[in-house]
Amino acid sequence: MPRNFLTLEDLSANELHALLRRAVAMKSEWRERRLRASLPGRTLAMIFEKSSTRTRVSFETAMAHLGGHAIFLSPTDTQLGRGEPPEDTARVLSQMVDCIMVRTHAHERLERFARAAGVPVINGLSDMHHPCQLLADMQTYLEQRGEISGRRVAWVGDGNNVCNSYIHAAALLGFDLHLACPPGYLPEPSVLAAARGRVVVGHDAPAAVSGADLVVTDVWASMGQEEEAAQRRAAFAPYQVSAELMGRARPDALFMHCLPAHRGEEVSADVIDGTHSVVWAEAGNRLHSQKALLEFLLG
C-alpha cells in the first residue's frame, strides 16, 4: 500500500523528526547549488480545486530540483470539473503518475482520492488539515531556535485547518500548545481528542501568548468563508496579534503566519514586518520540507 500524507498523524514522531532534519540538509544543499536528482523520471500530479501561490510554486520547484516533473490540474481543465468522481480520476492518474497532490475544500473528498489511488496522495490543503504548512513551520523553528520539544506555542485566532495540524504537531513533537479562539471558533472535539494532553484550550489571547516561544495566527476568514467575513471581523477583533500582545511572549519569541496575511486584521504590520517575524523564511521552507516529503514517500 502506498504511504499517504493526509494529516501529520500519517507520520510517526521519529519519521517527522527525520523528515525535518532532511529538509534542513536539503536546504543547505540548495544554497550551495549541490542539488541531487533523487527522483529522476518521477511525476507529480497536482490537483488544485482551491487557488494557491505557495503550494503550487513550492511543489513544482521541488519536483524540478529532484529531477522529476509536476503537472498542474484544475477543475476547469479536467473532467473533475464536469462531474467525474474523484475515485475515477484517482484510478486513472495512478496509471500515469507516481504521486498525487490534492488541494481541495472538503477533507472527505481528499480521503476518497486516497482510498482509490494506487500511488501516494498528499494533502496540499483541505478544510480540516494543512500538514504541509506544519512541515515548513517546524523546519523554520528548528533552524531558528532548535528543537521545539518542551517549548510553549500560542495559537491566536480561528480553530481552523492550520490550527488542527498544530494540534497534531504538538502531540508528535512534544510542545505545549495554548489556543486562544473566540467562542464558537474552537477546533472540533474530534481533533482536540488527538492532543495527548499537550493542548490548553481557551479564549484569552494575552494568557495564551504569555511566555510563548512561538506565536502563530491565520486570516479571520479563509477561502470559502467570504460570506461570513463581517461576522468574523466582529468576533475576532480582540484577537489581533499586535505589538502589545506580542510583547507578552518571550523576548526571543518567533511569529509565524501561513500567508496570505491581512495587515491590520489578524496581525498588525509592525509585527509581521518586525523583528519577531520569520514568515518569509517560513514560506520559503515550504519548498525544502516538501522536497523531503516527496523523497520520503517516493524514495
C-alpha positions as CSV (number, residue, x, y, z in Angstrom):
1,M,0.0,0.0,0.0
2,P,1.3,3.5,-0.8
3,R,2.1,5.9,2.0
4,N,-0.2,8.9,2.1
5,F,0.2,12.2,3.8
6,L,-3.3,13.5,4.6
7,T,-2.5,14.6,8.1
8,L,0.6,14.8,10.3
9,E,-0.7,11.6,12.0
10,D,0.3,9.7,9.0
11,L,3.9,10.1,10.3
12,S,5.4,8.7,13.5
13,A,7.3,11.1,15.7
14,N,10.6,9.5,14.6
15,E,9.6,9.9,10.9
16,L,8.7,13.5,11.4
17,H,11.9,14.3,13.2
18,A,13.9,12.6,10.4
19,L,11.9,14.4,7.7
20,L,12.6,17.8,9.3
21,R,16.3,17.1,9.6
22,R,16.4,16.0,6.0
23,A,14.6,19.3,5.0
24,V,17.3,21.3,6.7
25,A,20.0,19.4,4.9
26,M,18.3,19.7,1.5
27,K,18.0,23.5,2.1
28,S,21.8,23.6,2.7
29,E,22.4,21.6,-0.5
30,W,20.2,24.1,-2.4
31,R,22.0,27.1,-1.1
32,E,25.3,25.6,-2.1
33,R,23.9,24.6,-5.5
34,R,24.5,20.9,-4.7
35,L,21.1,19.7,-5.9
36,R,20.7,15.9,-6.1
37,A,18.2,14.5,-8.5
38,S,16.9,11.8,-6.2
39,L,13.6,11.3,-8.1
40,P,14.6,11.3,-11.8
41,G,11.7,10.5,-14.1
42,R,9.1,10.7,-11.4
43,T,5.9,12.7,-12.0
44,L,3.7,14.5,-9.5
45,A,0.1,15.4,-10.5
46,M,-1.2,18.5,-8.7
47,I,-4.9,18.9,-8.4
48,F,-6.0,22.4,-7.4
49,E,-9.6,22.9,-6.5
50,K,-8.6,25.9,-4.5
51,S,-6.3,28.7,-5.6
52,S,-2.7,28.7,-4.5
53,T,0.6,30.6,-4.7
54,R,3.0,28.9,-2.2
55,T,1.7,25.3,-2.6
56,R,1.8,25.3,-6.4
57,V,5.2,27.0,-6.7
58,S,6.9,25.0,-4.0
59,F,5.7,21.6,-5.3
60,E,6.6,22.4,-8.9
61,T,10.0,23.7,-7.9
62,A,10.5,20.7,-5.6
63,M,10.0,18.2,-8.4
64,A,12.3,20.2,-10.7
65,H,15.0,20.1,-8.0
66,L,14.6,16.4,-7.5
67,G,14.8,15.7,-11.2
68,G,11.2,14.9,-11.7
69,H,8.2,16.7,-13.2
70,A,5.0,18.3,-11.9
71,I,1.6,18.6,-13.8
72,F,-0.9,21.3,-12.8
73,L,-4.5,20.2,-13.0
74,S,-7.6,22.4,-12.2
75,P,-11.3,21.5,-12.4
76,T,-11.8,23.8,-15.4
77,D,-9.1,21.9,-17.3
78,T,-10.1,18.3,-16.3
79,Q,-13.0,16.0,-16.2
80,L,-13.3,16.7,-12.4
81,G,-15.0,20.0,-13.4
82,R,-17.6,18.0,-15.4
83,G,-18.5,15.8,-12.5
84,E,-16.1,12.9,-12.8
85,P,-16.0,11.2,-9.4
86,P,-12.7,11.7,-7.6
87,E,-12.3,7.9,-7.4
88,D,-12.2,7.6,-11.2
89,T,-9.7,10.4,-11.5
90,A,-7.5,8.9,-8.8
91,R,-7.5,5.5,-10.5
92,V,-6.6,6.9,-13.9
93,L,-3.9,9.2,-12.6
94,S,-2.4,6.3,-10.7
95,Q,-1.7,4.5,-14.0
96,M,0.3,7.5,-15.2
97,V,2.0,9.4,-12.4
98,D,3.9,8.5,-9.3
99,C,2.2,10.8,-6.7
100,I,-0.9,13.0,-6.5
101,M,-1.2,16.2,-4.5
102,V,-4.7,17.5,-3.9
103,R,-5.7,20.9,-2.7
104,T,-9.4,20.8,-2.1
105,H,-12.3,22.0,0.1
106,A,-13.7,19.0,1.9
107,H,-11.3,16.7,3.6
108,E,-13.7,13.8,2.9
109,R,-13.1,14.4,-0.8
110,L,-9.3,14.1,-0.3
111,E,-9.9,10.8,1.6
112,R,-11.9,9.5,-1.4
113,F,-8.9,10.3,-3.7
114,A,-6.6,8.4,-1.3
115,R,-8.7,5.3,-0.9
116,A,-8.9,4.9,-4.7
117,A,-5.4,5.8,-5.7
118,G,-2.6,3.4,-6.2
119,V,0.1,5.9,-5.5
120,P,0.8,8.2,-2.6
121,V,-1.6,11.1,-2.1
122,I,-0.5,14.4,-0.4
123,N,-2.9,16.9,1.3
124,G,-2.0,20.3,-0.2
125,L,-4.7,21.8,2.0
126,S,-8.2,20.8,3.0
127,D,-10.9,22.3,5.2
128,M,-9.7,20.2,8.1
129,H,-5.9,20.0,7.9
130,H,-2.8,21.6,6.3
131,P,0.0,19.3,7.2
132,C,2.5,20.6,4.6
133,Q,2.3,24.0,6.3
134,L,3.3,22.5,9.6
135,L,6.3,20.8,8.0
136,A,7.6,24.2,6.9
137,D,6.7,25.8,10.3
138,M,8.5,23.1,12.3
139,Q,11.5,23.3,10.0
140,T,11.7,27.0,10.5
141,Y,11.6,26.7,14.2
142,L,14.3,24.0,14.2
143,E,16.5,26.3,12.1
144,Q,15.9,29.4,14.2
145,R,15.7,28.1,17.7
146,G,16.5,24.4,17.8
147,E,14.2,21.6,18.9
148,I,10.6,22.7,19.7
149,S,10.0,19.9,22.3
150,G,9.1,21.4,25.6
151,R,8.5,24.8,24.2
152,R,5.3,26.9,24.5
153,V,3.4,27.7,21.3
154,A,0.4,30.1,21.2
155,W,-2.2,29.9,18.5
156,V,-4.4,33.0,18.3
157,G,-7.5,33.2,16.2
158,D,-9.6,30.6,14.3
159,G,-9.5,27.0,15.2
160,N,-9.1,26.1,11.6
161,N,-7.2,23.6,9.4
162,V,-3.8,25.0,10.3
163,C,-4.7,25.0,14.0
164,N,-5.8,21.4,13.7
165,S,-2.4,20.5,12.2
166,Y,-0.7,22.4,15.1
167,I,-2.6,20.1,17.5
168,H,-1.2,17.1,15.7
169,A,2.3,18.6,15.7
170,A,2.2,19.3,19.5
171,A,1.4,15.6,20.1
172,L,4.1,14.3,17.9
173,L,6.9,16.8,18.7
174,G,6.1,17.3,22.4
175,F,5.5,21.1,22.7
176,D,2.7,22.8,24.7
177,L,0.1,24.5,22.5
178,H,-2.1,27.2,24.1
179,L,-5.2,28.1,22.0
180,A,-6.9,31.5,22.2
181,C,-10.0,31.3,19.9
182,P,-13.2,33.3,20.1
183,P,-16.2,31.4,21.5
184,G,-17.7,29.3,18.7
185,Y,-14.5,29.0,16.8
186,L,-12.6,26.3,18.7
187,P,-11.3,23.3,16.8
188,E,-13.6,20.3,16.6
189,P,-13.6,18.0,19.6
190,S,-12.5,15.1,17.4
191,V,-9.3,16.9,16.6
192,L,-8.7,18.1,20.2
193,A,-9.0,14.4,21.3
194,A,-5.7,13.8,19.5
195,A,-3.9,16.3,21.6
196,R,-2.4,13.8,24.1
197,G,-2.6,16.4,26.9
198,R,-0.4,18.9,25.0
199,V,-3.2,21.5,24.3
200,V,-4.7,24.1,26.6
201,V,-7.9,25.4,25.2
202,G,-9.2,28.9,26.0
203,H,-10.5,32.3,24.7
204,D,-7.9,34.6,26.4
205,A,-5.3,35.8,23.9
206,P,-3.0,37.6,26.4
207,A,-3.0,34.5,28.7
208,A,-2.2,32.2,25.7
209,V,0.7,34.3,24.5
210,S,2.2,35.0,27.9
211,G,5.7,33.4,27.9
212,A,5.3,31.8,24.5
213,D,8.3,30.8,22.4
214,L,6.2,30.9,19.2
215,V,3.1,32.9,18.3
216,V,1.0,31.8,15.3
217,T,-2.1,33.2,13.7
218,D,-4.0,33.0,10.4
219,V,-6.6,35.0,8.5
220,W,-10.0,35.5,10.1
221,A,-11.9,34.4,7.0
222,S,-10.4,31.6,4.9
223,M,-11.2,30.8,1.3
224,G,-14.9,29.8,1.1
225,Q,-15.8,31.9,4.2
226,E,-16.1,35.2,2.5
227,E,-19.9,35.5,3.3
228,E,-19.0,35.3,7.0
229,A,-16.3,38.0,6.8
230,A,-18.3,40.7,8.6
231,Q,-19.4,38.4,11.4
232,R,-15.9,37.0,11.8
233,R,-14.3,40.5,11.9
234,A,-16.6,41.4,14.8
235,A,-15.8,38.1,16.7
236,F,-12.0,38.2,16.0
237,A,-11.3,41.9,16.6
238,P,-9.9,41.3,20.1
239,Y,-7.6,38.6,18.7
240,Q,-5.3,40.6,16.6
241,V,-1.6,39.8,17.1
242,S,-0.4,43.4,17.9
243,A,2.9,44.6,19.2
244,E,1.3,44.9,22.6
245,L,0.1,41.2,22.5
246,M,3.4,40.0,21.1
247,G,5.2,41.8,24.0
248,R,3.7,39.2,26.4
249,A,5.7,36.5,24.7
250,R,9.3,35.7,25.5
251,P,11.8,38.4,24.2
252,D,13.2,36.0,21.6
253,A,9.8,34.6,20.6
254,L,9.1,34.0,16.9
255,F,6.0,35.0,15.0
256,M,4.6,32.8,12.1
257,H,1.7,33.1,9.7
258,C,1.0,30.7,6.8
259,L,0.1,33.7,4.4
260,P,-1.5,35.4,2.7
261,A,-1.9,37.9,5.6
262,H,-4.2,40.9,6.1
263,R,-2.2,43.5,7.9
264,G,-4.5,45.4,10.3
265,E,-6.8,42.4,10.8
266,E,-5.3,39.3,12.3
267,V,-1.8,40.8,12.6
268,S,-0.5,44.3,12.8
269,A,2.0,45.5,10.3
270,D,4.7,46.2,12.9
271,V,4.5,42.5,14.0
272,I,4.5,40.7,10.6
273,D,7.2,43.1,9.3
274,G,9.1,43.3,12.6
275,T,11.9,41.5,14.3
276,H,9.9,38.6,15.7
277,S,8.6,37.6,12.3
278,V,10.0,34.7,10.3
279,V,7.1,34.5,7.9
280,W,9.3,34.8,4.8
281,A,11.7,32.0,5.9
282,E,8.6,30.0,6.8
283,A,7.1,30.4,3.3
284,G,10.4,29.6,1.6
285,N,10.7,26.4,3.7
286,R,7.6,25.0,2.0
287,L,10.0,24.1,-0.9
288,H,12.5,22.3,1.2
289,S,10.2,20.4,3.6
290,Q,8.1,19.2,0.7
291,K,11.2,18.0,-1.1
292,A,12.0,16.0,1.9
293,L,8.3,14.7,2.0
294,L,8.4,13.7,-1.7
295,E,11.7,11.9,-1.2
296,F,10.2,10.1,1.9
297,L,7.1,9.0,0.0
298,L,8.7,8.1,-3.3
299,G,12.4,7.4,-2.5
